[in-house]
Amino acid sequence: MKIAFLSLYTGYVSRGVETWVNDISQRLADLGNEVFVYSGADDGLITNYHKQVLHIKANIRLRKGESLIEQSLTWPYWEILNFIFTFRCIYFLILNRPDIVMPSNGGSQTLIVRIAGFLFGWKTVVVAHAGLGAHEKWNLLTRSDLYIYPSRRAMGWANNLFFSKGLKLINIPHGIDLHKFKKEKSDLKLKLQKPVYLIVASFDPYKRVYLAVKAVSKLKKGSLLVVGGDRENGEIDILATKLLGEGRYFKTKVKLNEISRYYNFSDVFTLPSNIFEAFGIVYLEAMACGLPVVATDDELRREVVGEAGILVDPENIDEYSKALEKAATKNWGEVPRKQAEKFSWDIIAKKYEAVFQGILKK
């Protein structure tokens, strides 16, 4: 099969979507498929799939808004870029004539790819990266050929929408590269007080990183390490500096192929996202490296984390803080790693391939 992915932000940021595009592309190529990834910039990774970089000039500093108001003000800029990027991709898609096209950036991209697919004969497959809400409702309104939901919760939500009737919706979880993410000695030399509580996330409002700052500040010892934060607004830095101070807080950005060093440097992984989290690949990465997880107690996190951590109401700062301390002192053994193994790409990629073959036969 010929399979194409559109990923505007690949090369600019390394969030869950960009990680997913790279991982699944490599695994589908390993299975003998011809895979194309169209991106806005070059991520510098050596891959076994075809890469077409469209060199979209994006002012990444405009991703600095942490509030919904700030993000709403910059939304038109990013949607215009998405529109331009997608139209440029269509030219290459027509040349290569893939069987399957997977738009990953939503908005106008999903609609354009769907219309072009109707005209030129490819199947449009949409994976629900945006979580519950308006973005995924829009994707459903494009009436694409297949919708894949990474969690049972999200698929149930979509099934209950009246305009999803007649659409093909299935559940396939995201995967994890167990060879890349594994427990090993870290060579990092960060001067942080132990135990180290790690967050890997953007500073999107629904991630609620500020709750982790407050929870760690309640502990007598321990520090917060934040990897990511692609939005440059300094509100989190200001809060962390005030509550934690020097030696108990550090924020950095790293390349995708370096991130496992930070998991292995840390003692506990935490991410207090709200219900709009679509899946959370970072939970899998952390567990694959042997870390217990402290996260929000909801249907999604119960599905992903299982018994490999502690689930709480993170808005209750005292409860959240006690859970972090308990997770750091408990001997978790191989429980986190075993939970991550359920989501191995060796299993997940074959499910994707089988589903693609199925819709092409119809």
N, C-alpha and C positions, 0 to 999 in steps of 0.2 A: 504493500500500500504506500501511497504518497500522502504524507500528513504534514500540514503546515500550521505553525503557531504565529500569532501576531502579539508582540510584547513591546509596546512603546517604551516602557521605562527600563527595560534591560539595558545595562551599561551606565545607567544613572543612579539607580538605587538597587539594593539587594533585599527586598522584602519577601514575604511569603509567596507572592505570585511569581516573581522573577526566579526564585529558588525552584518553585514547582515546574516552571517552563523548562528550565535547564535539566532538572532531574528526569522528568518524564520523557523529554526529547531524547536524552541519552539512552534510556531504557528501551524505548520503542525502536531506536536505531539498532540497539544490541539484538533485538528480536528479528532483524532483517528488513525493517521498514525504511523507506527513504523519507527522511525528516528534514523539513526546512523551518528555520526560525528567523522571522523578520523582526528586527529590533531598531530602537531609536538611536542607540549608541553601541559601541563595542565594549563588551564586558571583559575582554582580555582572556577569557577562558579557552583552553584547548578542548575541542569537542569532537565527537564522532558523527555529528550531523552538519547539514549545510547551514551556514549563517549568512544572512543578507542584512548588512547594516545600512540603514537609510540616512544616517547622520542628521537627525532632526535636532535643530538648535533649540534647546530648552533652557530657560533660566531656572535652574533647580532651586535657587534661593527663594523663589516665589512659593515654595512648599514650606514656608516657615510658620504658617498659621497653626496654632494649637487649638483654637476655638472654632466652633461651627460657623460663626460669623466670618472669621478671617478666611476660612476655607471656601465659603460661599462666594466671597469677593473674587477669589482667584480661579474659581471653577470655569468661567468662560475661557480664560487663557488656556487651560489644560484641555478643554473640550475642543477648541479650535486646533490645537496641536494634534489631538487624537484624530480629528477629521482629516487633516492634511496627511498625517502618517498613514492612515488607512487607505486613502485614495492612491497614495504612492505604492502601497503594498499590492493593490488590486492589479496593477500592471504586471508585477512579477507572478502573481497567482495565475493570471491568464496565460502567461508564458509557460509556467511549470505544470499547470492543470492538476493540482492535487485532488485526491479522493475526499479527504477530510480537511476542513479548515476550522481552527479553534481560535476565535478572538478572545483575548484575555483582559481587555481594558474597558469593556462595556460601552455605554453611551452610543454615539453614532457609529462606532466601530462594529458593534453587533448587527445593527440594521444594514449597514453598507455591505458587510460580508454576506449576510443572509440574502439580500437582493441579488448580489453578484453571483452567489451560489445557485440561485434559481435560474439565472441567465446562462451560466457557464458550466453547470452540472456537478458542482461539488456539494458535499453534505456539510452543513454548519452545525458544529457541536459546541455548546456553551457549558462551561464549568462555573458553578456558583461561587466565585471568589469573594463577592461583595457582602456576603452575609444576608441577614434578613432585612428587608426594607425596599425602598423605592428603586434602587439600582437593579435589583433582581426582578422586581415587577416589570421594569422596562424590558429587561432581557426576555422575559416570557412573552411580552407583547409582540416581539419580533417573529414569533412562531417558528423558531429554528427547528432543525431536524431532530435534535436530541439535547436534553439537559441532564447534566451530571451533578449530583449534589454530594459533597464530601461527608455530610453527616445525615443520619436518619432524621434528626430534628429539623434540618433545613428542608429536606424532601417532604416531610409531613406538612410543614408550613406552606410550601409551594402547592402541594396537592389540594389544600383547602381553599386556594384562590379560585374564584369562578372562571377566570380567563385562562387557567391552565388546563381546562378540560380539553381532552383530545390530543394533548401533547405527550410525548414520550419522556418520562422522568425516571431516572434510576439513581441509586446510591452506590458510589464507589469512593471510599475514603482516600485522602492524600497518602502518599507513601514517604518512606525514609530510606536513605542510602546507608545501610548498616556497615558498609565498609568505610565510608567517609566519617561517619559519626560512631565512635566507639570509645570505651573507657581506656585512657592512656595517660601517661605523665605529661603535664603541661610544662612548657618552657617559659611561660610568662613570669615576669619579675615585677609585678605590680605591688606597690606598698599599700595594701589594704588590710584592715583589721579582719581577722577571721571570726566567725564563718562568713563566707562571701555569698550574698544573695544576688543572683543574676537575673536581669531582664534583657531579653533580645526583642526589640520592638521599635516601630516608628512611634512618633509622638501624636498619633491620631487621637482625638478626644476619647473614643470608645476604648482605647487601651488602658486608660486611667492609671498611668504611671505614677501620678502624684499620690495615689493610695499606698503604693509600695514604699514610697519615700516616707510617708507618715508612719507606716507600720514598722519599718526598720528603725526609725528614730526612737520608737518606744523600747527597743531592746537595749540591754546594758552593754552588749558587745555585738560586733558584726558590722558589715558594710554592704553597700549597694553598688553593684557594677551594672551599668547600662550600656548595652551594645546596640547601636542603631541610631534612633533619634534623627531621622532624615529631615524632619522639620526643624528649622534652626531657631525657633523662638526659645528664649532663655528662661521661661517661667519655671520649668522643672529645675533647671540649674540653680535659680535663685532660691527656690524652696529647699532643695537638697543642701545647699551651702548653709542655709540658715538652721536647718534641723539636724543635719549630720556633721557638717564641718569637714575639715581636711582629714584625710586618712580613712574616712568612712563612706566616701562617694567618689565615683569616677565614671565618666562617660566617654565613649569612644566610638568610632566607626571603623569597620574592618571589611576586607574583601570576603566574598562568599567562601573562598577556599581556606580562609584563616580562622573561621568562626569556631571550629571545634576546639581550638586551643583555649578559648574563653569558657566554654562549657566545662572543660576538664580542669580549669583553674578554680572553678566555683564549687560550692557545697550544696546549694539548693537553687532550683529554678522557680521563678514566680512570674505570673502575668495576670493581673486582676481585670482583664477585659470584661466588658458588659456583654449582653446577649447578642450584640450585632457582630461579634466575632464569627467569621465564616467557618473556621476550622482551627487554625493554630498549628502550623507545621513546626514551629519552635518547640512545642511541647514534645513532639516526637524526637526532635534533635536532642533535646535535653535528656530525655529518658534513655535514648540510645547510648548516651555518654555516661549513663549510670546515675543521673541526678534525680532525686525526688522532686515532685512538682507541688507547689502550693498555688491554687487557682480558684476561680469562681465556682461555686457549687450550682451547677445547672445541668440540663440534659446533655449538652454538648461535651462539657468537660468530664462528665461521668463516662461518656462513651469513649473519649480519647485517653484520659488519664487512668481510669479504672482504679486499681488498688495501689498504683505507683505514686501516690501523693496524698495530700490533704486538701479537701475542698471546703471552702468557707464562704461567708458573706464578707467580701473585702471592704465593704462600706462600714462594717463594724471593726474599727481599727484595732481594738483590744483583742478581738477574736482572731483577726488576721495576724497580728503580731505574735500571739501565742502559737499559732499554727506554724509560723516560720521557725520559731525557736524549737518546737517539737520536731519538725522535719529535719533540722540540722543535727539533732542529737540522736535520733533513731537510726538503728542499723537497718538499712533497706535491702542489703544483699543484692541479689540479681533481679528483684522485682521490677524496677524501672526498665532495665534492658529487655526483660521478657515481654513487658507490655509493648515496647517499641517494635519488637520482632513481629508482632501481629500485623504491622503496617509496612512490612518490607516491600520495597519496589519490585523485588523478584516476584511477588504475588500480585501486587496492584497493577503493574504494567501489563501483565497477561490479561487481566480483567478488561482493561481499556482496549487492548487489541481485539479481544473476542467481541466486545460490543461494537467496535468499528466495523468489523467484518460482518456482523449481523445487520447493521443498517444499510450497508452497501449491497446486500443481497436482495433488499426489498425494492 
